[in-house]
């Protein structure tokens, strides 16, 4: 996407023909046609790095009259807002109305050339109101094939910065233990703030330095700092210590990573002089035991352990009003397959090679418009949680939701 300054942009800066970044529509385009073309273009540009939709110009970028400032009784800007917000999820966008052709064509009184700037998105794929996904192919907006939609889903997953923590012996000074914040994906985390609560004993005099701040953490730039000495590390570090990391991605989206941290068994034994071989063997055996405990099955790796309060009856009444069709489908599936607790979401026609020993329910974007947003409602009430570990979005149904769906009729 070519970057332009919307405040100073005028028609003289338009290219002489459509390209990857610009799509032109004539002033003679009927409003219903313009509505469909705009929604498809928003999906296409958002899925393809961003771009600009220009309405009120001919194929050469010359103003050919412009669009009226009111569509029926609705302001043109509000009319456009309504169309763009039907794309799911809604990408970041800006609207500019151009009244001066600057010698490049003509604009009628009470009319304007419409410019809609769609920003590059990290939350794709974006679906148009016709339940199709679009991309830009040269100067055209076309429907995306299933493998491209899957690739955009994968990009969305790996475009998110994901951080974790690690304890290590300080290089060249093994008597100190460091806590490090590391990136798990290629996407950088920016404006990072790190808090430890309560502070370990040797750091309590540094309280004014927290939260620690780092401008960026990525695969090449982890962040390590001293937290405790190796001698009596457990006692000096403390118990019930929590690490909280707040950060943003390049698009300005906010993330947080919070976990309980324990220094015990997190670092290897240090080497001081000629240690007793028997002690070294014992230490190695301890390390081996810990590694065995870390060996996890697929189920343990992707299913977090949650302790949740029981949802109230009012919560179920609320979600029944908001997403009755989705709950009806889930209710029918669970009554037919009472042991099912996992489901995936995908476009119709997509091929999924599942595990025959693990029952997986399937729901399709085409059957449930705004499916992601509907699932977010269930996530916000802790009735489902996401366990995606490949390119297919995957969720687990809580026992509370399963019990409600299998034992009740819609309220």
KEKE-3310 file (N, C-alpha, C; in steps of 0.2 Angstrom, whole numbers, plus 5000, padded with zeros to 4 digits):
npx = (5004:5004:5009:5000:4997:4983:4978:4984:4981:4976:4967:4977:4987:4983:4985:4986:4979:4970:4978:4987:4985:4975:4958:4946:4930:4916:4906:4894:4890:4877:4869:4867:4875:4887:4888:4889:4901:4910:4910:4916:4928:4934:4935:4944:4956:4959:4963:4974:4985:4981:4974:4966:4950:4942:4929:4919:4927:4934:4940:4953:4957:4951:4940:4923:4911:4907:4900:4884:4882:4873:4864:4849:4841:4852:4869:4883:4895:4891:4884:4894:4901:4892:4892:4905:4906:4900:4908:4917:4930:4929:4940:4953:4950:4949:4940:4939:4932:4933:4932:4937:4943:4955:4959:4958:4947:4930:4919:4903:4892:4887:4892:4905:4921:4924:4935:4941:4951:4959:4967:4982:4980:4981:4972:4965:4957:4946:4929:4917:4900:4893:4897:4909:4926:4938:4952:4965:4970:4981:4974:4962:4948:4945:4937:4944:4953:4951:4963:4970:4963:4965:4979:4979:4973:4983:4993:4988:4988:5002:5006:5004:5012:5019:5024:5035:5042:5058:5070:5088:5105:5116:5126:5144:5143:5138:5133:5122:5105:5095:5080:5071:5062:5055:5052:5040:5035:5038:5033:5036:5036:5031:5034:5035:5031:5036:5032:5035:5027:5025:5040:5056:5067:5081:5078:5070:5074:5074:5062:5057:5060:5052:5037:5048:5054:5054:5058:5057:5054:5059:5063:5076:5080:5079:5074:5083:5086:5094:5088:5089:5101:5110:5113:5102:5091:5077:5072:5075:5070:5056:5038:5023:5025:5021:5022:5020:5017:5015:5011:5012:5007:5013:5002:4996:4988:4983:4991:4993:5003:5002:5008:5012:5027:5041:5057:5062:5069:5071:5083:5099:5111:5125:5143:5156:5173:5181:5168:5161:5159:5148:5138:5136:5131:5119:5113:5111:5102:5091:5088:5085:5073:5065:5064:5057:5045:5040:5037:5023:5007:4997:4985:4987:4995:4988:4977:4972:4972:4958:4950:4935:4921:4904:4893:4880:4862:4857:4866:4865:4853:4855:4865:4857:4848:4856:4864:4855:4854:4867:4868:4858:4862:4873:4867:4860:4870:4877:4868:4867:4880:4885:4898:4906:4918:4926:4928:4929:4931:4928:4928:4915:4918:4932:4945:4948:4959:4956:4958:4954:4951:4947:4933:4927:4918:4910:4909:4903:4908:4900:4887:4885:4885:4896:4903:4915:4914:4902:4907:4916:4908:4904:4917:4920:4912:4918:4913:4918:4934:4949:4960:4968:4981:4986:4983:4970:4956:4952:4942:4937:4923:4915:4911:4900:4893:4891:4883:4872:4867:4863:4853:4843:4830:4829:4828)
npy = (4994:5010:5024:5039:5056:5060:5072:5082:5077:5077:5077:5078:5069:5057:5041:5038:5027:5012:5002:4991:4997:5007:5009:5013:5021:5026:5041:5039:5026:5016:5018:5007:4997:5003:5002:4988:4986:4994:4987:4975:4979:4985:4973:4966:4975:4976:4963:4962:4970:4984:4999:5011:5017:5025:5035:5043:5046:5044:5030:5035:5042:5055:5067:5065:5072:5068:5062:5064:5074:5069:5054:5049:5053:5052:5057:5057:5053:5046:5036:5029:5025:5016:5005:5001:4996:4984:4974:4960:4955:4973:4983:4995:5012:5027:5041:5053:5067:5075:5091:5100:5099:5102:5105:5093:5086:5088:5093:5092:5105:5103:5090:5077:5070:5054:5047:5032:5026:5011:5003:4993:4977:4967:4958:4949:4935:4946:4947:4950:4958:4949:4936:4932:4931:4943:4948:4959:4958:4963:4976:4973:4968:4952:4936:4927:4912:4896:4891:4903:4910:4902:4904:4918:4917:4910:4919:4929:4923:4921:4934:4940:4947:4936:4933:4926:4919:4916:4908:4910:4906:4919:4924:4922:4925:4915:4915:4923:4924:4926:4934:4932:4939:4933:4932:4923:4922:4929:4942:4958:4964:4979:4994:4989:4984:4979:4970:4965:4956:4951:4961:4952:4949:4954:4964:4974:4987:4993:4997:5009:5008:5001:5000:4990:4995:4992:4996:4988:4970:4956:4941:4943:4951:4948:4951:4952:4952:4954:4944:4937:4929:4914:4906:4901:4903:4901:4905:4918:4923:4921:4917:4914:4924:4935:4938:4951:4956:4969:4975:4981:4978:4981:4987:4994:4986:4980:4969:4957:4948:4937:4928:4916:4915:4904:4901:4890:4875:4880:4883:4877:4867:4876:4877:4875:4875:4859:4849:4837:4821:4813:4822:4829:4819:4817:4829:4829:4819:4825:4835:4827:4821:4832:4836:4825:4827:4838:4833:4833:4828:4830:4834:4840:4850:4859:4862:4873:4874:4879:4888:4892:4902:4897:4900:4913:4911:4922:4925:4915:4918:4931:4927:4919:4928:4936:4927:4917:4908:4902:4895:4886:4878:4872:4866:4856:4849:4844:4836:4826:4822:4819:4819:4827:4841:4849:4861:4868:4882:4887:4891:4885:4871:4871:4860:4849:4839:4829:4821:4805:4799:4809:4818:4831:4845:4856:4872:4884:4899:4904:4900:4907:4922:4935:4926:4925:4936:4932:4921:4928:4933:4922:4918:4929:4927:4916:4904:4897:4893:4897:4886:4886:4878:4876:4880:4881:4889:4884:4878:4875:4869:4874:4864:4869:4877:4866:4858:4866:4868:4855:4852:4860:4870:4884:4900)
npz = (5000:4995:5004:5008:5012:5019:5023:5015:5002:4985:4969:4959:4963:4960:4952:4934:4930:4937:4949:4960:4972:4970:4967:4955:4953:4943:4943:4938:4942:4949:4965:4972:4966:4969:4982:4984:4977:4985:4997:4994:4989:5001:5009:5000:4999:5013:5015:5008:5011:5011:5004:4992:4989:4976:4972:4960:4949:4933:4922:4921:4932:4932:4938:4936:4939:4952:4967:4975:4990:4999:5001:4997:5012:5020:5025:5014:5020:5031:5025:5019:5030:5036:5026:5026:5039:5038:5034:5040:5051:5055:5046:5050:5044:5034:5029:5015:5008:4993:4986:4977:4960:4956:4943:4937:4929:4933:4946:4952:4959:4977:4977:4978:4976:4982:4994:5001:5012:5016:5029:5031:5037:5052:5056:5048:5040:5031:5029:5016:5015:5007:5012:5006:5004:4999:4988:4982:4965:4955:4946:4950:4960:4967:4971:4985:4984:4993:4998:4999:5009:5020:5021:5025:5037:5044:5043:5051:5063:5066:5065:5076:5090:5102:5118:5130:5146:5153:5164:5167:5170:5173:5160:5161:5174:5184:5197:5198:5194:5180:5174:5159:5145:5131:5113:5104:5092:5075:5074:5081:5098:5104:5114:5127:5144:5159:5174:5191:5204:5221:5222:5221:5235:5233:5224:5230:5233:5221:5217:5212:5199:5192:5181:5172:5156:5138:5122:5111:5109:5101:5091:5089:5099:5114:5132:5146:5164:5180:5194:5206:5217:5215:5227:5239:5231:5230:5243:5243:5231:5233:5235:5226:5216:5203:5186:5175:5158:5148:5131:5114:5097:5080:5074:5084:5093:5109:5121:5134:5145:5158:5172:5185:5192:5195:5202:5206:5200:5188:5183:5178:5188:5196:5191:5202:5204:5207:5207:5218:5210:5213:5217:5205:5197:5204:5202:5188:5187:5193:5185:5173:5178:5179:5166:5161:5167:5160:5148:5138:5132:5117:5121:5133:5130:5123:5129:5141:5159:5168:5181:5184:5189:5191:5178:5178:5178:5171:5162:5152:5147:5142:5131:5123:5118:5110:5101:5095:5084:5082:5095:5094:5084:5090:5101:5095:5089:5101:5107:5098:5098:5112:5119:5113:5113:5107:5094:5077:5066:5049:5032:5020:5010:5013:5016:5030:5038:5050:5067:5068:5080:5089:5092:5083:5081:5068:5062:5050:5042:5032:5036:5048:5049:5054:5063:5071:5079:5086:5093:5101:5111:5118:5123:5131:5141:5147:5142:5132:5126:5116:5108:5097:5087:5075:5058:5058:5066:5083:5096:5113:5121:5136:5151:5158:5148:5139:5148:5149:5136:5133:5141:5141:5133:5121:5129)
capx = (5000:5007:5007:4998:4995:4976:4976:4986:4980:4971:4966:4983:4991:4980:4988:4982:4975:4970:4983:4986:4983:4969:4952:4942:4923:4913:4901:4888:4889:4871:4871:4867:4881:4893:4888:4892:4908:4914:4911:4920:4935:4936:4938:4950:4961:4961:4966:4980:4990:4978:4973:4962:4944:4940:4922:4918:4932:4934:4946:4960:4957:4949:4934:4918:4905:4907:4894:4880:4884:4867:4861:4843:4842:4858:4875:4887:4900:4888:4882:4900:4903:4888:4894:4912:4906:4897:4914:4919:4930:4930:4947:4954:4949:4948:4936:4940:4928:4937:4927:4941:4946:4962:4960:4958:4940:4925:4915:4897:4890:4884:4895:4912:4924:4924:4941:4941:4958:4959:4974:4984:4976:4984:4966:4962:4954:4940:4923:4912:4893:4890:4900:4914:4933:4941:4959:4967:4974:4983:4970:4955:4946:4943:4936:4950:4952:4951:4970:4972:4960:4969:4985:4978:4972:4989:4997:4985:4991:5009:5007:5003:5018:5018:5029:5035:5048:5063:5076:5094:5111:5119:5133:5150:5143:5133:5131:5116:5100:5091:5073:5071:5056:5057:5047:5039:5034:5042:5031:5039:5032:5034:5032:5034:5031:5037:5031:5035:5024:5029:5047:5061:5071:5086:5076:5065:5076:5073:5054:5055:5062:5046:5038:5054:5052:5059:5055:5055:5056:5058:5067:5083:5081:5076:5076:5085:5088:5095:5082:5091:5107:5109:5112:5096:5087:5070:5070:5076:5065:5049:5033:5017:5027:5018:5025:5015:5020:5010:5014:5008:5010:5014:4996:4993:4984:4986:4992:4996:5005:5003:5009:5015:5034:5045:5064:5064:5070:5071:5090:5103:5116:5131:5149:5161:5179:5180:5163:5160:5156:5142:5134:5135:5126:5113:5110:5109:5096:5086:5087:5081:5067:5061:5062:5051:5038:5039:5034:5016:5003:4994:4979:4990:4999:4984:4971:4974:4968:4955:4946:4930:4915:4898:4889:4873:4856:4856:4871:4863:4847:4858:4867:4851:4845:4861:4866:4851:4855:4873:4867:4853:4866:4878:4863:4858:4876:4879:4863:4869:4887:4886:4905:4910:4919:4930:4925:4933:4927:4931:4924:4913:4923:4938:4947:4951:4961:4955:4960:4948:4950:4945:4927:4928:4912:4913:4904:4905:4907:4894:4881:4884:4888:4900:4904:4920:4911:4898:4911:4919:4903:4905:4924:4920:4908:4921:4910:4922:4941:4952:4966:4971:4988:4988:4980:4962:4954:4949:4939:4934:4916:4916:4906:4895:4889:4888:4877:4866:4864:4860:4848:4838:4827:4830:4823)
capy = (5000:5017:5029:5046:5060:5062:5080:5086:5073:5080:5073:5078:5064:5050:5038:5038:5021:5008:4998:4987:5002:5011:5006:5019:5020:5032:5045:5036:5020:5016:5018:5000:4994:5006:4999:4981:4986:4996:4982:4970:4982:4985:4966:4965:4979:4974:4956:4963:4976:4990:5003:5016:5016:5032:5035:5049:5048:5039:5026:5038:5046:5061:5068:5065:5074:5066:5059:5069:5074:5065:5048:5049:5057:5051:5060:5052:5050:5041:5030:5025:5021:5010:5000:4998:4992:4977:4970:4957:4961:4979:4985:5002:5015:5034:5044:5060:5070:5080:5095:5103:5094:5104:5105:5086:5085:5092:5090:5096:5108:5098:5084:5077:5063:5050:5043:5028:5023:5005:5002:4986:4974:4961:4954:4945:4937:4951:4945:4955:4956:4943:4930:4930:4935:4946:4951:4963:4955:4968:4982:4970:4964:4946:4932:4923:4905:4894:4891:4910:4912:4899:4908:4924:4915:4908:4925:4932:4920:4922:4941:4943:4946:4932:4933:4921:4920:4911:4909:4907:4908:4925:4922:4924:4926:4910:4915:4927:4921:4931:4932:4935:4940:4931:4932:4916:4923:4934:4949:4962:4967:4986:4998:4984:4986:4973:4971:4959:4958:4956:4961:4948:4952:4958:4970:4978:4993:4995:4998:5015:5007:4997:4994:4990:4997:4991:4999:4982:4963:4951:4935:4944:4956:4947:4956:4949:4956:4950:4944:4934:4925:4907:4904:4901:4907:4900:4909:4926:4925:4922:4913:4918:4930:4935:4942:4954:4960:4973:4977:4982:4976:4987:4990:4997:4982:4979:4962:4956:4941:4937:4921:4915:4913:4901:4900:4883:4870:4884:4884:4871:4869:4880:4873:4879:4871:4852:4847:4830:4818:4810:4828:4830:4814:4818:4835:4827:4815:4829:4838:4822:4821:4838:4836:4820:4830:4843:4830:4834:4826:4835:4837:4844:4856:4864:4864:4876:4872:4885:4888:4897:4902:4895:4906:4914:4910:4928:4925:4911:4922:4936:4925:4916:4934:4938:4922:4911:4903:4898:4891:4881:4873:4869:4862:4850:4844:4841:4831:4820:4820:4822:4819:4832:4847:4854:4863:4872:4886:4887:4892:4879:4869:4870:4853:4848:4832:4828:4815:4801:4797:4814:4820:4838:4849:4861:4878:4888:4906:4906:4898:4911:4929:4938:4921:4927:4941:4929:4917:4932:4934:4916:4919:4934:4924:4910:4898:4893:4896:4896:4882:4885:4877:4876:4886:4881:4891:4879:4880:4870:4870:4872:4860:4873:4878:4859:4856:4871:4866:4848:4851:4866:4873:4891:4904)
capz = (5000:4995:5009:5006:5017:5018:5024:5009:4996:4980:4963:4955:4965:4958:4946:4928:4929:4943:4951:4966:4978:4969:4963:4953:4951:4940:4946:4935:4946:4953:4972:4975:4964:4972:4989:4984:4975:4990:5002:4991:4989:5008:5010:4996:5001:5020:5015:5003:5013:5011:4997:4992:4984:4974:4968:4957:4944:4927:4922:4920:4938:4931:4941:4931:4942:4959:4970:4979:4997:5002:4998:5001:5018:5023:5023:5011:5024:5036:5021:5018:5036:5037:5022:5028:5045:5037:5033:5046:5056:5052:5046:5051:5038:5034:5023:5014:5003:4989:4982:4972:4956:4955:4936:4934:4928:4935:4952:4952:4966:4982:4976:4980:4975:4988:4995:5007:5013:5020:5031:5031:5043:5055:5059:5042:5033:5031:5025:5014:5017:5004:5014:5002:5005:4992:4988:4976:4960:4950:4947:4951:4967:4965:4977:4987:4984:5000:5001:5001:5015:5025:5022:5028:5044:5046:5044:5057:5070:5067:5065:5083:5095:5108:5123:5136:5150:5154:5169:5165:5174:5170:5156:5164:5181:5186:5204:5197:5190:5176:5171:5152:5141:5124:5108:5101:5084:5071:5075:5086:5103:5105:5120:5132:5151:5163:5181:5195:5210:5224:5220:5225:5240:5231:5220:5233:5233:5214:5216:5208:5192:5188:5177:5167:5149:5133:5116:5107:5110:5096:5091:5090:5105:5121:5137:5152:5169:5186:5199:5212:5217:5215:5234:5242:5226:5232:5248:5241:5226:5236:5233:5224:5213:5197:5181:5170:5153:5143:5125:5108:5090:5076:5072:5090:5097:5115:5123:5140:5147:5165:5174:5191:5190:5201:5201:5208:5195:5182:5180:5180:5194:5193:5192:5206:5205:5205:5211:5219:5204:5215:5217:5198:5195:5207:5199:5182:5188:5195:5178:5169:5181:5178:5159:5160:5169:5155:5142:5138:5127:5113:5124:5139:5127:5120:5134:5148:5165:5170:5187:5182:5193:5188:5175:5181:5173:5167:5156:5147:5144:5137:5125:5119:5114:5105:5096:5096:5079:5084:5100:5092:5080:5095:5105:5091:5088:5107:5108:5094:5100:5119:5121:5109:5117:5103:5087:5073:5061:5043:5026:5017:5005:5015:5018:5036:5040:5058:5070:5069:5087:5092:5089:5082:5078:5063:5060:5044:5041:5028:5040:5054:5048:5060:5067:5075:5084:5091:5097:5106:5116:5122:5126:5136:5147:5149:5141:5127:5125:5110:5108:5090:5087:5068:5054:5059:5073:5086:5102:5118:5125:5144:5154:5160:5142:5137:5152:5148:5129:5132:5146:5141:5127:5121:5133)
cpx = (5004:5005:5006:4996:4988:4974:4978:4984:4975:4971:4973:4988:4989:4984:4984:4978:4975:4976:4982:4983:4977:4964:4947:4934:4920:4907:4894:4886:4882:4873:4871:4873:4887:4893:4891:4900:4913:4915:4916:4928:4938:4939:4944:4956:4964:4965:4973:4985:4987:4978:4968:4956:4942:4934:4921:4923:4931:4940:4953:4961:4955:4942:4928:4911:4905:4900:4890:4882:4879:4865:4855:4843:4848:4864:4879:4892:4897:4886:4888:4902:4898:4890:4900:4911:4902:4902:4916:4926:4931:4937:4947:4954:4948:4944:4938:4935:4932:4932:4931:4945:4953:4964:4960:4951:4936:4921:4909:4896:4886:4886:4902:4915:4926:4931:4940:4947:4957:4966:4976:4982:4981:4978:4962:4961:4947:4935:4918:4905:4890:4893:4905:4920:4936:4948:4960:4972:4976:4978:4963:4954:4942:4941:4942:4948:4953:4958:4973:4969:4963:4975:4984:4976:4978:4993:4994:4987:4998:5011:5007:5010:5016:5024:5029:5041:5052:5068:5082:5100:5114:5125:5139:5149:5137:5130:5124:5112:5096:5085:5073:5064:5058:5051:5046:5037:5038:5040:5034:5034:5035:5030:5030:5035:5031:5036:5031:5032:5023:5036:5051:5065:5077:5084:5071:5067:5076:5066:5053:5057:5057:5040:5044:5051:5057:5055:5053:5058:5054:5063:5074:5085:5077:5078:5077:5087:5089:5089:5084:5098:5106:5109:5106:5091:5079:5068:5070:5071:5058:5044:5027:5019:5024:5022:5020:5019:5015:5014:5009:5011:5010:5008:4992:4988:4987:4986:4994:4997:5006:5003:5013:5022:5038:5052:5066:5064:5070:5078:5094:5108:5122:5137:5154:5167:5177:5175:5163:5156:5149:5137:5132:5130:5119:5109:5107:5103:5090:5084:5083:5074:5062:5059:5057:5045:5036:5036:5027:5013:5000:4989:4982:4993:4994:4978:4973:4969:4965:4950:4941:4924:4909:4894:4882:4868:4855:4860:4868:4857:4850:4861:4862:4848:4850:4863:4862:4852:4861:4872:4862:4857:4870:4873:4861:4864:4878:4874:4864:4875:4888:4893:4909:4912:4924:4926:4930:4928:4931:4926:4921:4917:4930:4939:4950:4952:4961:4958:4954:4946:4948:4939:4928:4921:4915:4907:4907:4903:4901:4887:4879:4888:4891:4901:4910:4918:4906:4902:4915:4915:4904:4912:4923:4916:4912:4918:4913:4929:4945:4959:4969:4979:4990:4984:4973:4960:4950:4947:4937:4928:4917:4910:4900:4890:4887:4882:4871:4863:4861:4854:4842:4835:4829:4825:4819)
cpy = (5006:5021:5036:5049:5063:5069:5084:5083:5077:5076:5073:5072:5057:5048:5039:5032:5017:5004:4994:4991:5006:5008:5012:5017:5027:5035:5042:5029:5020:5015:5011:4996:4997:5003:4992:4982:4989:4991:4977:4973:4983:4978:4965:4969:4977:4967:4956:4968:4983:4994:5008:5015:5023:5031:5042:5051:5042:5035:5029:5043:5053:5062:5069:5067:5073:5064:5064:5068:5070:5060:5047:5055:5057:5054:5055:5049:5045:5035:5026:5021:5015:5004:4997:4994:4986:4972:4967:4954:4967:4982:4993:5006:5023:5036:5051:5062:5076:5084:5099:5099:5096:5104:5098:5084:5090:5089:5095:5099:5102:5091:5083:5070:5060:5046:5039:5024:5017:5003:4994:4983:4968:4956:4950:4938:4941:4948:4950:4953:4950:4936:4927:4934:4937:4948:4955:4958:4960:4974:4979:4967:4958:4942:4928:4916:4902:4893:4898:4912:4909:4902:4914:4922:4913:4914:4929:4929:4921:4930:4944:4942:4941:4931:4928:4923:4914:4913:4906:4909:4914:4923:4926:4926:4922:4911:4919:4923:4927:4929:4936:4935:4939:4931:4925:4916:4928:4941:4952:4964:4974:4989:4993:4986:4980:4974:4965:4960:4951:4956:4956:4952:4957:4964:4975:4985:4997:4997:5003:5014:5003:5001:4995:4991:4995:4993:4993:4976:4959:4946:4937:4949:4954:4952:4952:4954:4952:4950:4941:4930:4918:4904:4906:4905:4907:4905:4916:4928:4926:4917:4917:4924:4929:4940:4945:4958:4963:4976:4978:4979:4982:4991:4994:4993:4980:4972:4962:4949:4941:4930:4921:4912:4909:4899:4893:4879:4874:4885:4878:4873:4872:4875:4878:4874:4864:4849:4839:4826:4815:4816:4829:4825:4815:4824:4833:4823:4819:4833:4834:4822:4826:4838:4831:4823:4835:4840:4830:4831:4831:4839:4842:4851:4861:4866:4867:4874:4879:4883:4893:4896:4900:4900:4906:4912:4916:4928:4921:4915:4927:4933:4922:4922:4936:4934:4916:4905:4898:4893:4885:4876:4869:4864:4856:4846:4841:4836:4825:4817:4822:4822:4824:4838:4851:4855:4868:4876:4887:4889:4885:4878:4868:4862:4853:4841:4831:4822:4811:4798:4803:4818:4828:4841:4854:4866:4882:4895:4908:4905:4903:4918:4932:4932:4922:4931:4937:4924:4921:4933:4928:4916:4924:4932:4918:4904:4894:4896:4893:4891:4881:4884:4875:4881:4886:4883:4886:4881:4874:4873:4869:4868:4863:4875:4871:4857:4860:4869:4860:4847:4856:4867:4881:4895:4909)
cpz = (5000:5000:5006:5012:5016:5018:5018:5002:4992:4974:4959:4957:4963:4952:4940:4926:4936:4943:4957:4972:4976:4965:4961:4951:4949:4944:4943:4938:4950:4960:4975:4972:4967:4979:4989:4982:4981:4995:5000:4991:4996:5010:5007:4998:5008:5020:5011:5005:5013:5004:4998:4986:4983:4970:4966:4952:4938:4927:4922:4927:4937:4934:4936:4934:4949:4961:4975:4987:5002:4998:5001:5006:5022:5021:5019:5015:5029:5032:5020:5024:5037:5032:5024:5034:5044:5035:5040:5046:5052:5052:5048:5044:5039:5028:5022:5008:4999:4985:4977:4967:4954:4947:4933:4934:4931:4941:4952:4959:4970:4980:4978:4977:4982:4988:5001:5007:5018:5022:5031:5038:5045:5058:5054:5044:5035:5026:5023:5016:5013:5006:5010:5005:4999:4994:4982:4971:4955:4952:4948:4958:4965:4972:4978:4987:4992:5003:5003:5008:5021:5026:5026:5036:5047:5048:5050:5063:5071:5066:5072:5087:5101:5112:5128:5140:5151:5160:5166:5170:5170:5166:5160:5171:5184:5193:5203:5192:5186:5174:5164:5149:5134:5120:5105:5094:5081:5072:5081:5091:5104:5111:5126:5139:5155:5171:5185:5202:5214:5221:5224:5230:5238:5226:5223:5233:5226:5212:5211:5200:5188:5187:5173:5160:5144:5126:5111:5109:5104:5096:5092:5096:5111:5126:5143:5158:5176:5191:5206:5212:5217:5222:5237:5238:5228:5237:5247:5236:5229:5232:5230:5220:5206:5192:5176:5165:5149:5137:5120:5102:5086:5073:5078:5094:5103:5117:5130:5142:5154:5168:5181:5189:5196:5198:5202:5202:5188:5179:5182:5186:5191:5195:5196:5207:5203:5210:5212:5213:5206:5215:5210:5195:5198:5204:5192:5182:5190:5189:5174:5172:5179:5170:5157:5162:5164:5149:5143:5131:5123:5117:5130:5136:5125:5124:5140:5153:5168:5176:5186:5187:5188:5185:5178:5176:5169:5161:5151:5144:5140:5131:5121:5115:5109:5100:5096:5090:5080:5090:5098:5088:5085:5099:5101:5090:5095:5109:5104:5096:5107:5122:5118:5113:5113:5096:5084:5069:5055:5038:5023:5011:5007:5017:5025:5037:5048:5060:5071:5076:5092:5089:5089:5078:5073:5062:5055:5044:5037:5031:5045:5052:5055:5065:5073:5081:5089:5095:5103:5112:5121:5126:5132:5142:5149:5147:5135:5128:5119:5112:5101:5091:5080:5064:5055:5066:5076:5093:5106:5121:5132:5146:5156:5154:5139:5141:5150:5141:5129:5137:5146:5134:5127:5125:5129)
residu = (UNK:UNK:UNK:UNK:UNK:UNK:UNK:UNK:UNK:UNK:UNK:UNK:UNK:UNK:UNK:UNK:UNK:UNK:UNK:UNK:UNK:UNK:UNK:UNK:UNK:UNK:UNK:UNK:UNK:UNK:UNK:UNK:UNK:UNK:UNK:UNK:UNK:UNK:UNK:UNK:UNK:UNK:UNK:UNK:UNK:UNK:UNK:UNK:UNK:UNK:UNK:UNK:UNK:UNK:UNK:UNK:UNK:UNK:UNK:UNK:UNK:UNK:UNK:UNK:UNK:UNK:UNK:UNK:UNK:UNK:UNK:UNK:UNK:UNK:UNK:UNK:UNK:UNK:UNK:UNK:UNK:UNK:UNK:UNK:UNK:UNK:UNK:UNK:UNK:UNK:UNK:UNK:UNK:UNK:UNK:UNK:UNK:UNK:UNK:UNK:UNK:UNK:UNK:UNK:UNK:UNK:UNK:UNK:UNK:UNK:UNK:UNK:UNK:UNK:UNK:UNK:UNK:UNK:UNK:UNK:UNK:UNK:UNK:UNK:UNK:UNK:UNK:UNK:UNK:UNK:UNK:UNK:UNK:UNK:UNK:UNK:UNK:UNK:UNK:UNK:UNK:UNK:UNK:UNK:UNK:UNK:UNK:UNK:UNK:UNK:UNK:UNK:UNK:UNK:UNK:UNK:UNK:UNK:UNK:UNK:UNK:UNK:UNK:UNK:UNK:UNK:UNK:UNK:UNK:UNK:UNK:UNK:UNK:UNK:UNK:UNK:UNK:UNK:UNK:UNK:UNK:UNK:UNK:UNK:UNK:UNK:UNK:UNK:UNK:UNK:UNK:UNK:UNK:UNK:UNK:UNK:UNK:UNK:UNK:UNK:UNK:UNK:UNK:UNK:UNK:UNK:UNK:UNK:UNK:UNK:UNK:UNK:UNK:UNK:UNK:UNK:UNK:UNK:UNK:UNK:UNK:UNK:UNK:UNK:UNK:UNK:UNK:UNK:UNK:UNK:UNK:UNK:UNK:UNK:UNK:UNK:UNK:UNK:UNK:UNK:UNK:UNK:UNK:UNK:UNK:UNK:UNK:UNK:UNK:UNK:UNK:UNK:UNK:UNK:UNK:UNK:UNK:UNK:UNK:UNK:UNK:UNK:UNK:UNK:UNK:UNK:UNK:UNK:UNK:UNK:UNK:UNK:UNK:UNK:UNK:UNK:UNK:UNK:UNK:UNK:UNK:UNK:UNK:UNK:UNK:UNK:UNK:UNK:UNK:UNK:UNK:UNK:UNK:UNK:UNK:UNK:UNK:UNK:UNK:UNK:UNK:UNK:UNK:UNK:UNK:UNK:UNK:UNK:UNK:UNK:UNK:UNK:UNK:UNK:UNK:UNK:UNK:UNK:UNK:UNK:UNK:UNK:UNK:UNK:UNK:UNK:UNK:UNK:UNK:UNK:UNK:UNK:UNK:UNK:UNK:UNK:UNK:UNK:UNK:UNK:UNK:UNK:UNK:UNK:UNK:UNK:UNK:UNK:UNK:UNK:UNK:UNK:UNK:UNK:UNK:UNK:UNK:UNK:UNK:UNK:UNK:UNK:UNK:UNK:UNK:UNK:UNK:UNK:UNK:UNK:UNK:UNK:UNK:UNK:UNK:UNK:UNK:UNK:UNK:UNK:UNK:UNK:UNK:UNK:UNK:UNK:UNK:UNK:UNK:UNK:UNK:UNK:UNK:UNK:UNK:UNK:UNK:UNK:UNK:UNK:UNK:UNK:UNK:UNK:UNK:UNK:UNK:UNK:UNK:UNK:UNK)
# end
